[in-house]
Amino acid sequence: MTALHVAAHCGHARVAKTLLDKKADPNARALNGFTPLHIACKKNRIKVVELLLKHGASIEATTEVSERITASIEATTESGLTPLHVASFMGCMNIVIYLLQNEANPDVPTVRGETPLHLAARANQTDIIRILLRNGAQVDARAREQQTPLHIASRLGNVDIVMLLLQHGAAVDSTTKDLYTALHIAAKEGQEEVTAVLLENGASLTSTTKKGFTPLHLTGKYGHIKVAKLLLQKDAPVDFQGKNGVTPLHVASHYDHQNVALLLLEKGASVHATAKNGHTPLHIAAKKNQMDIATTLLEYGAKSNAESVAGFTPLHLSASEGHADMSNMLIEHDAVVNHAAKNGLTPLHLCAQEDRVNVAEILLKNGAVIDTPTKKGFTPLHIACHYGQLSMVRLLLDHSASVSSTTDQGFTPLHHSAQQGHSTIVALLLDRGASPNATNKEGHTALSIAQKLGYISVEESLKGVTETLIMAKGDVEKHKVVAPEIMQETFMSDSEDENEEILFAVNGLGQPSHGQHIYLPYYQGDTLLTREDTVLNDQPYRYLTVDEMKSLGDDSLPI
């Protein structure tokens, strides 16, 4: 940083002239690439701006003068900011006009692709935008993520700028990289007035993001009831299905926005709409324990026994998550407690897997069959033993679950607890009468399985009670671990990352194996450009370094 930078910052025109007379370089750069002209533009020092340009003209030959002035006007910082970018963001109208009169290019992009018009929109500089547009600035200039100034103004809710851009021919349905229109962004941010203006100018109600979301979907996610009303007044399709078949009602149910859900239902949204995985809004409400929305859905005729593609009902999902009140309500609305999915899993099986004792007690109280087998012959006790759910094992045994039931491969609950190394459950099963000598179809006892897998504590429990003469077929072979059926469903994600899929798969333990959602990655967080004057205090005067600016994740105008 040179003395000329400081003089420009402070607006000391006479000092600046003296320095220039002493051949100070008017295009000297600070570490981040800021020239004295950038600084003068940032601090609205019009006299210094005029001096810098005029001084450059007076010391050069005619042809070189033009080049020197142009070089000063269009000099860029490390982040690609020209003096016009700076003046536009800061709202320095006289400087903007002066730079444009000196043929500053209004469409130079920064490294992020932003023109002065983008920055003026970000800073809500309506008058600057008007000047730039009158001087030929491209109204639909695109930044790196394909955002136009209209996208930015819509996000910020600046109606005047939105109207001004549209009056100058901005494309109302221009899309970002992720196919967000200005209306999508206004819906996401809850900008009612902007939404109304965009709709009046013919914004598409059915335009979809990369992941298939309409603006109405986004009101369901963010709960913007007033924007939703505006969209529906313009006949937004209430049951529009996104890429994975998700409707706005699915989204509102997932995010527990009852007011939006009720509005959608009043406008005719189908409670029976199914996503790609077969989930209805009630499935989602049941899994998420959204009691109020579930109540509303049931009042509007939602089916408590609706099946997903894999055959799972809302009760399966609420049971798996341990939602006792939700499970009770579904049962009160005629949910079948013994409903089996296509692989045979009942709600009680899922309680056994996830150790949901509270819901299991409700199911048993309402007639759940204790020893219902899956397609592969697994009873709830098999599953509880396999996953080491001691509390569930005790509950099932207390309700007379069979300790001798076998799977299609001949495994008893004792085999599974031994295979998984659950010594406490092994001891409990033996105490409740499980036969240690029972063999599976391969001839293995629980002891032989434990020995093959090296579970010493299980071996100790079984050695004294197992007949050692019982030999397994192919006893030298390694034991192949056997597991029960699992619930492989895809659910809506809780991620705030909107750029990703709305559905994600879960594995058998109910943990996400892949989570994705929709999102707008650009312009997240607070704007980092500032007009605060914190220079010449007790701290050393310095500019942000390139690395520091990069860490901010945005073009920055250091003081």
N, C-alpha and C positions, 0 to 999 in steps of 0.2 A: 504494500500500500504506500502511495506517495503522498507528499504534502498537498498535491493538487486534489487528491481524493478527499482529504479532510476539508480543504477549502470549499469544495463542491458540496460536501455534506452540510457544512455550516452556512452556506450561502454567501460566503465572503467573496463577492465578485472582484473587488479591487485586489485582494490578495491573489485570487486566481489569475487575474490579468498580469500581475507582477511575475508570478511563477511562469506563465506562458511566455512573457517577454524574455524571461531567462532561459527559454527553450525547454521548459518542462513538457514532457510528452503528453499530449491531450488524450492519447489512446493507451496510456499505461494501464496495465491490468493488475488487479489484486489477485490473491491466490485463487479465488473462485471465478476469475474472469471479469469482474466488474470494472468498468472504466469510470473515470470521473463523470462522464456523461450519464451513465447508469445511476450514479449516486445523485447527481443533480436532479434527474427525473424522479427518483424515488422521494426526494425531500422537497419536490416542487420548487426548485430554485430556477425560475425561468430566466433570470438575468445571467446566471452561470451557464445555462444551456445555450443561450444566444451567444455568449462570449466564446464558449468552447467551439461552436460551429464557425462563427465568424473569424475566430483566430486561426482556425485551420485553413480558412479560405484566403486569408491575407498573406500567409507565408509561402504559398505554393503557386506555381505557374498555373495558367488558366486550365489546361487539361488536367493537371494534377490536382487542382483545387477541387474540381468536381469529384475526383476519386477520393480525396481526403475527407470531404464532407460525407460522402456516401459511406465510407468506411466507419466513420464515427457514428453515424445514425444507425447503421445495421450491425455494429459490433455485437457479438453475442457472448454471454457468460458461459461457464462450464455447463450449465443446465439449459443453455440455448436461449436465454432471455435477451431480447433486444431492448434498447431504451424505450421503444414504443410499448413493449410488453409491460415494462415497469411503470411507465406513466399511465397506461390504461388501467392497470390494476389499482394504482394508488388514486385514481380519479383526478389526475392533474390535467384538467381540460385545456388550459392555455398551452401547456407543453405538448399535449397530443396534437393539437391543431398546428402548432409550430413545426413539429416533426413531420407531420403529413404534408405541410406546405413545402418542406424541404425534401419531399419525395421519399419519405420513409415508407417501406413496404408494409402494408397492414396485414399481410398473410404469411409472414415468416413464422414457421413453427418452432417450438422448443424441442428439446430431445424427447419430450412426451407427446409431441405433435400439437401442442396448444398454440393457437394464434393469439394476438392481442384481444381478439373478440372473446375467446374462451376465458381469458383471465378477467376481462371486464365483467363477464357474466358471473364468474365466481365471486367477484367482489361487489356484485349488485350495482354496478356503475351504469345506470340507464343512459345518462347523457353521453357518456363516452361511447357506448354502443351505437347510439344514434349517429355520432360523428364518424365513427369507423365505417358504418354501413353507407353513409353518404359519400364516403371516400373510397368506395369500391371493395370493402372487406367482404370476403366470401361468407355468406350467411350460414352455409352448411359445411363450413370447414370441419374436418374430422381430426380428432386427437388420436393418440395411439390405439386406444380401445374403441375407436370409431364413434366416440361421443362428439356430438355437435354442441354448439352453444345453447341450443334449445333444450337438450337433455339436462345441461347444467342448471339453466334457469328454472326448469320444471322441478328439479330436485330441491332447489332452494325456495321455491314457491313465489318467485318474483313475477307477478302477473304482468306488470308493465313491460318487463323485458320480453316475456313470452309473447305478448301481443305485438311488440315492436318487431321481433324476429319474424313472426308470422306475416306481418304486414310487408316485410321485405322479402317474402318468398321462401321462408324456411319450410322445408319438407316436414309436415306434421307427423308422418309415420316413418321418418328416418330411424334406422336401427343401429344399436351398438354392436360390438363384436358378438355379444350374447343375445342379440336380437331384441333388446329392450327398446321400445319406443318411448317417446316423452310421456305418453299416457301411462305406460307401465311404471315409470319412475314416479310420476305424480301420485299414482295409486299406492305405491309402496310407501311413499313419504306422507301420505294423508293430506296432500295439497288440494283442498277442495276447489278453490277459485281457479287454480291452474287447470284442474281437471275439467271444470265447466268451460273454460276458454278453449281448451283442446278439442272437446266434444263439439263445441259450436263451429270449430274449424274442420270438422270431418274426421277426427282421429278415429282409427279403426278400433272397434270393440273386440274383434276376434283375432287381432294380431297376437302371435304367440312368441314367447321367448324360446331360446334354444332348447329348453326343457319342456316346452309345451304349455306355458302358463299365459293366460289372458290377464288383463288388468284386474278383472273381477277375482281371479284366484289370489292375487296379491292382497286385495282388501280382506280376503278370508284369512290370510296368514297374519297380517298386521292389525286386523281389527278396526279398520277405518270405515265405520258404518256410514258416515255421510258421503264418502266417496262411492261406496257401494250403492247407495241410493241413487246417486247421480248416474252411475253406469247402468243400473237397472231401469231408470227412467228413460234411458236411450235404447232400451231393449237389448242389453247385453245378454248373451245366451247363458241362462242360469245353470244349465247342466253341461256346459262345455267340458269335454274330457281332454286332459293334457296328455303328454307323451305316454304316461303309464296308466292312463284311464282315470286319473284323479280329477274330481270335480271341485268347484269352489266349496261345496258343502263338506267334502272330505277334508279340505284344508282348514276350514273354520272349525271343524270338529277336532282336528288334531291340535290346533293351537288354542282351543278352549275359548273361542270368541262367540259366546252364545248369542250376542246381539246380532252379529252378522249371520250366524246360522239360522236364527229365527226369521230374519229378513229374507233370506234365501228361500226358506220353506214357505213363507207367506207369498213369495213370488213364484211358487210352483216347483221348487227344486225337488228332485226325486230322492226320497229316503232310501230307495232300493238301488240307487246307482252303484255299480261295482267297478272298482279299479282293475287293473290288469291282473292283480293277484286274487281278485274276487272279493276283496274287502268292501263292505258297505261303510257308510259313515258310522254306523253303530259299532262295527268291529273296531274302528279307530278310537271311538269314545270309550269303549270297554277296555281296551289296552291301556289307554292314557288315564283311565279313571276320571273321565270328565262327566261327573254325575249329572249336572244340570243339563248339559247337551244331550246326554243319553236319555234323560227323562223326556226332553222335548222331542227327540227323534222317535221314541216309543209312542208318545202322544200323537205323532203324525203318522203312525202306522208302520214303523220300522219292524222288521221281522227278527225276533230274538234268536231264531234258529237258522238264520241265513248262513250259508256255507261259503267259505272261500274256495278257491280252485282246488286246494288240497283237502277240503272238507272240514275246516275248522270254523267253529261258530264264535260269536262274541263271548260266550261263556268260557270257551277254551282259553281265549286271550286274557280275560279278567282273572281266571283261575291261575294261569301261568304267572301272572304278575302279582298274585296275592291280594287282589282287590276284593275284600270281603263284602263291603256295602254294594259294590257294583254287581258282584255275583248274586247276592241276595235279590237285588232288584230285577236282574235278568230272570232268575228263577220264578219270581213273583209274576213275571210276564211270560210264563210258560216255556222258558228255556229248558230243553231236555238235558238232564244232568248226566245221562249215560250216552249222549250223542258221540258216536265214534267217527273220527276223521277217516280218510281213505286208507291210512296205514293202521287204523284201529285205535289210535290214541284217544282216550276220553279226557274230560277235564280232570278227573282224579289222577290219571297217569301223569299229567303235566304238574299237578300239585306235588306228586311224589318226586318228580324230577327236580323241581325247584324248591322243595321243602316248604311248601305253602300250607302249613298245618291249619291255619285259621280258615282257609277256604275249604280245605279237605273236610273239616268237621261240618261245615255247612252242606257240602255235597252229600256226605254220608247221612246227615240228618234228613236230607230230602230224597233219599232212596238210591244213592249211587251204589252200584254193584261193586263189591270190594275186590273180586277176583276176575274182573273182565279182562280177557286176553287181547293183545294186539294181533295184527296179522301174523307176526312171528311168535306169538304165544307169550308175550311178556305181560305179566300182571302188574298192577301198581307196586306191589311188594318187590317184585324183581327190579323194577326201575329204582325204587328208593334204596334198595341194597346196592345196586350198581353204582349209583351216584353218592353213596355214603351219607344219606340223609337219615341220621339216627332218630330224630324226633318223628319223622314220618313213618319210619319202620315201627317204632313203638305204637304210634296211633293205629296203624293198619293191623298190627298184631292184636292190639286191644279190641279191635273190631272183628277178630276171628279170621284174618287173612290167612290163606293156606300157605304153610311153609314148605309143602311138598309139591306144589304146582310146578310144571315144567314147560319150558319153551319148546319150539319145534326142533331144537337141537339137544333137548334133554337137560337143559340147565335149570337147576332149582335156584331159589333166592340165595341159598348158601354158596352155590357155585359162583354166583356173581359177586357176592361180598368177598369171597376168597380171591377171586380173580383180580379184584380192585384193591386188595390189601386192607380191607376195613375190618380190623381185628375185633373192635368193640361190637360191631354188628354181627360178626361171626359168633361171638360168645353169646349174644342175645338170642340169635336164632337157635343155637344149640340148647339154650335154656328153655326155649319155647317148643322144643321137640323136633327140630329139624334133624333129618337123618344124615350123619356124616359119611355114611357108606353109599349114598345115592350116587349113581354114575350117569354121566351124559351119554350121548350116542357114540362118542369116541371112547367110552369106557373110563373117563376121568372122574375121580372123586374131587371134592373141594380141596383135600390135602394135596393130591398130586398136582393140581393146578397151582396151588400156593408154592409148592416146592419148585416147580418149573420157573416160576416168576420171581422166586427168591424172597417171598414175604415171610420172614422168620417168625414174627409175632403171631401170624396166622397159623403157621406150621405148629407152633407150640400149643395153640388152642385145639388143634385138630389131631395131633399125633396120638394122644392118649385115648381117643374115642373112635378112631378110624381103624378098620380091619386092614392090616398091612398086606394081606394076601390078595386083595383086590388090585388087579393090574390093568393098566390102560392099554388100549391098542396103540401100537406105534409109540411106545412110551419114550423112545429116544428123541422123538420129534419135539420141536419147540411148540409151546402153546400159542395158538392164534386167539388173540383177545376178541371176544364177542361183545357187541354193544346193542342196546335196544333201538327201536325206531326213535326218531327225533322230529320235532316240529321245525320244518324248514319253510319259513314264511318270509315274505318281504314286507317291511313296514316303512311308514313315513319317517323320515329322519328328523331329529331335534336339532341338527346342525344349523347354525346361522349362515352357513356358507351357501348362498343361493345359486352358485354357479354349478352345483353338483346335483346328482339325481335326487328326486323326491322320494324314491323308495330305496331301501337297502335290505340286504339279506341278513338273517340271523342264523347262527348255528344251533346245535342242539341244546346248548346251555342258555340260549336266549341272549347271547352276547353278539354284538354286531360284527360281522366279518367284512362288511364294506358299507360305509356311510357316505351318502352324498345328498346334495341339495342345490337349489337355484340361488344365484347371487350376482350382484353387480360389483365387480372387484375394484372398479375405478372410483376415485373420489370418496373413499371411506374415511371416516374420522374428520376431525376439525381441519379447516384450511390452515396451512402452515405459513402462508404469506402474512405479513404483519405491517401495520402502519405505525406501530408504537416507536417512539424515539427514546432509545435507551443508551445512546452513545454519549461519550464524554462524561461518564460518571467516574466512580472510583476504580472501576475495572479497566484493564488495558483494552484499548480499542483494537478490535480484530474482526475479521470476517469469518463466516463458517468455511471450513475446508470442504473440499470436494467429497471426501468420505463422510463428513458430518451431514452434508446435504443429502447424500445418498441414503444415509441412515434414517433421515426424516421421511423418505419415500415420496417426496413431492418437490416440485420446483420451489425454491425458497428465495426470498428477497432479504438477505441479511441487512441489518441496519447499517 
